[in-house]
Amino acid sequence: MIKVAVLDDYQDVFKQIIDVEKYKDKFEFKIFNETFANENEAILALEDFEAIFIMRERTPFTKSLINTLPKLKYLMTSGMRNNAIDLESARKKNILVCGTEINSNPAAEVTWALILGLIRNMKQEIDNMFQGYWQSTIGFELKGKLLGLIGLGKIGSQVAKIAKSFGMEVCAWSENLNLSHANEIGVLPMGKEDLLKNSDIVSIHVVPGDRYKNLITKHEFKIMKKTSFLINTSRGSIIHENDLIQALKDESIAGAGLDVYDKEPLPQDHKLRFLSNALLLPHIGYVTAENYSKFYNQMIENLESCLENKPIRTL
C-alpha cells in the first residue's frame, strides 16, 4: 500500500474527481486542503509519504524539504513545468518527478475577464447594485484601443485573437518574439518601451524565470499612459509588487487586473486588497473542472507507470 499525500486541494475536489474506493487496495490517500504555514510544518506532515501530488507552484519543494522527507519516492505535479520544485535535489535522491498536461485556454479566458472587468468598472458596479445604486461609473470601449502583449506564446496568441474580434489593434514584445508568428496572426512587433508607452492595455504572458523577474518596475510605470491598465495572469514576480502598489495609489496608471502574486495565498492584510483600482482574483486562471480532471487523473496514471518501472511525463 502506497501512502499518497494530495496537497493544497483548496476546493476539496480530489475525491469528487477520483474514485478513491477504486484504488483502496493500492493507494492510501490523505488530502490536505490548507497550505502549510511553513516548511517545518510540511516536514512533519509529509515524512511518512512515498508519493505526493502537488499543484504547480503552491507548496515549494525546496532542497531542504526534499532532503528531509525520508520516504518520498514519487512527486507528481500539475503541468509539465514547476519552478517550485528543486529538480536537481530530487534527482540526487532518485525521486521520480512527473507532470501533467494543462489546458492553456482558461488563462486566456480569465485575462479577458480581468480586462472587461476593469474597463467597464465591473467590481464597483456589481458592489453598487447590491447597495441599491444604479449606473455610478462610465466605462471605456475596446474597439480601436491598442493591446500590448508581453509574450506571444500559446496564451498570448489566444488573447491576441480575441482582441482582434473586438476590433482592437495588437502589438507584442518579448525577448524571443517569433516575428513570423506575430505576422501570421496580425500582431505588430514592438520594442518594450514603445509598447508600454503606447498601449491602452498591457497584458503579461511570458514564461516565468529570472530574465523576467521585476520586468515591470517604477521605471516602466512612468512610461505607461495614466489611462492604461496592466493585466498579469502569468506570475507575480514579473511585476515589482511595491512599485505596482505605489503606481496604483498615485494613479500613475488607471488600474491593474491581477490573478497572480508574490506570495500566495495573498495575505488578508495585503495592501493590494485595499486599492479601489485593483481587480483581484485568487489565481484561478487554470482552476477549471476540465483542468483539475486532467491533473488528478494523469497524476494517478503517472504514479501507476512509475510503480511499473515505466515512468511517463517525467520532468
N, C-alpha and C positions, 0 to 999 in steps of 0.2 A: 504494500500500500504506500503510494507516494503522497507525502503531505504537500499541499499546494496552497500558497497564500495568494489571494487576489486583493491587490492594493488599490486604494483611492477610488473605490466604487461609490462615488459620491451619491449617485441616484439609486443605489441598491438594485441594479438591473441585471447583474451577472446571473442570478438564479431565475430571472424571467427569460433570459436568452438560452441558457444552458440547462439541460435536464440533468441536474446533479445526481438524481437517483440512477440514471443510466450508467454513471461512472463510479458508483459506490464501491465496487469491488476493486477499482484501480486507483482512484484518487480520493483523498480526504481534503476537501476544500475548506478554507477558512476565509471569510470575507471581511475586509477592513474598509469601512465606509468613511472614516475620518483620516485626514492626513496626520502623519506623526509630528509631534511638537518639535522634535529634534532627532539627531542621529542616534543618540543613546537609547531613546525610546524605540526607534526602529530596530536596533540591535537586539534588545530584549524581546521584542515581539516576534522577530523573524529567525531566531537562532536555531529553531528545530525544523525549518522547512527545507526541502530538497528542491522545490520548484516555486518560482514566484512569477505571477502575472502582473505586469505594470502598465499603466497608461503613460504614454510618451511625455517626458519632462514634467511629471508630477513629483514623485519621490526620487530624489537623486541617488544613484548607486555609485557612490564615490569609491576611491581606492580603499579608504579606511573601513567603509561599510562592507564592501565585498570581502576584504581580508578578515573581517570579524564574524562572518557567517560560516561556521564550520561545515554545515551540511549542504550548502547551496551547490547544486549541480546544473540547474536549468533556469534561465532567465528569459521570459517571453515578454516582449514589448509590443505595443501597438505602433504601427508604422515601420518602415524599413530604415529609419534613422532616428537616433535618440541621443542628443548631446548630453543628457543627464546620466549616461552610463559610461563609466571608465572601462572601455572595451579592452584596453591593454591589461589592466588588472584582472579582468575576467578571464582573458586568455591564459595568463600566467597560472591561474588557479584551475584551468581546464573546465571552466564553466561555459556551457554552450549558451549562446545568446541568439535568439531568433526573433524575427519581426513579422509583421502582417501587412497586407495590402491596406490602402486607405483611399477613400474617395476624396478627390480634390474639390468637387463642385460645392459641397456645403460651405467651405471657407469663402468662395466667391459669392455665394448667396448671402452670407452674413455681412460681407463687405458692403453689398448693396442695401441691406437693412440699415446699416450704420449711416451710409451716405444719405439715403432718403430720410432717415430719422433726423439727421442734422439739418438738412436744407429746408425741411418742412416743419421744423420745431416740434417733432412728434412727442418728445418727452413732456415738454411744457403743456402742449395742447391736451394730451391724454390726462395729465395730472389735473389740469384746469377743468376738464369735463367732469371729473369726479368731485370737484369742488363747486360745481354748478355754474362755471363761467363758459363763455361762448366766444370763439374767434378772438384770441388775445394777442396773436403774433401774425407777422407776414413772412412767408417763406420765399424761396427762390425757385426758378425753373432750371432744369438741367440742359435743355436744348440750347446749343450754341456755346456752352461752357467748355473749358479745357480741363480734361482729367489728366493728371500727371502720374504715371505708374513708375514706382521704383521697383523694378523687377518685372520681367515679361515671360515667366515660365508658365507652368500649367494654370496656376490660379490667376496670375496677372493677365494672361491671354483671355481667359473666360470673362474677367472683369472688363477687359477692353471691348470684347464683342457686345456685351450688354450695353456699354456706354454708347457704342455706335447706334444701337437700336433706339436710344433716347435722343439721337441727333447731336451727340457731343463730339468734340474733337479730342483725340487722344495722343499723348506723347509718352515716351518711356526712356528711362535711363537705368543702366546697371553696369557694373564693371566688366561683365561678359555678355553684353547685349548682342543677341543674334540679329544682325541687320536684315538679313534676307527674310527671317520670320516676321520681323516688325513690318517690313514692306508688304508681305503677303496678307497680313490682317489689317493693313491700313493704319498703322501706328507710326507716328513721326519720331525717329530717334532724336534725342536732345541731350545736351550736357546737363549735369546735375544742377548747377546753379541756375541755368536758364529755365529748367523745368520748375524749380522751386519759385522762381521769380514770376513766372507767367501762369502757372496753373491755378485754377479756381478750387480744385480738389486734388490733394496729393494722397495716394494710397500705396502702402508698402507691401511688397510681395516677394522679398528676397529670401533666400535660404539663410537661416541664422548662422553666424560664425564670427570669428574675431575681426574679419575685414569689414564687417558691417556693424560692429559694436559702436554705439554712440554716433551713428551716422548722422542723426539729426540732433543738433545742439542749439544753443542760443544764437550761434552764428547763422545757422540755417533759418531760424525763426525770424531773424531780422531781414532776411532776403524775401521771405514769403509775403504775399498780399495780406493786408489786415482783414480782408473779406474772405480769405481762403480757409478751407477745412483740411485737417490732417486725419487720415484713417490708418490704423495699424491693426491688422489681423495676423501678423507674422510672428514677431517675438518682441517682448518688452524691451530687451536690451538694445534694440536698434535705435531707440529714442532715449536721449538723456532725460530721465524722468523729472528731475528737479527743474531742468530748463523748460520742459513742457509745462509743468505746473505754473512756473512764473510767466510763461508766454500766455497761458490761458487767463491768469489773474490780470495781467496787463492788457489783455485783449490785443496782443500782437498778432494773433490770428483769431478768426471768428469762432472756431471750435474744434474739438477733436472727438473722433469716434474710436473707441479702444475695445479690443477683445483680449488683449494680452498685456502683461505687466511684469516688472522686475521681480516682484515677489508674488507668488500665487499659492493659495487663495489670497486675494487682496485684503490686507488688514482692515478691520472695521473702522478704524480711526484714520485711514489713509486720506491725505489731503485731496486726492483726485475725487473722492466721493462727495466732496462739498463744493464742487465747482459747477455752476449752472450751465456752462458752455462745454461740459464734458459729457458725452453719451457713452455709458459704460456697460459692457456685457461681461459675464464671468467665464471667459474663454470657452465659448460654446461653438466656435467655428467648425469643429469636427464632431461635435456631440449630436449625433443623429442615430435613430434606431437602425438605419442601414449600416452605418459605420460600426456601431457597437456590436451588431450581429457578426459582422465580418471580423472584427478584432477578436472577440472571445471564441468564436468557432475556430478560427485559424490558430489561436494560441493552443487550443486543445489538440488540433492536428499537429502543430509543431512539437508539442510535448510527446505525443504518441510516436512521432517519427524519430525523436531523439532516443526514446526508450527502445526502439527497434534498431538503433545504431545507423539510421538513415536520415540524419537531420535535414530539414528543409528550411528555406528562408533564413539562412544564417546571416548574421551581421558581421 
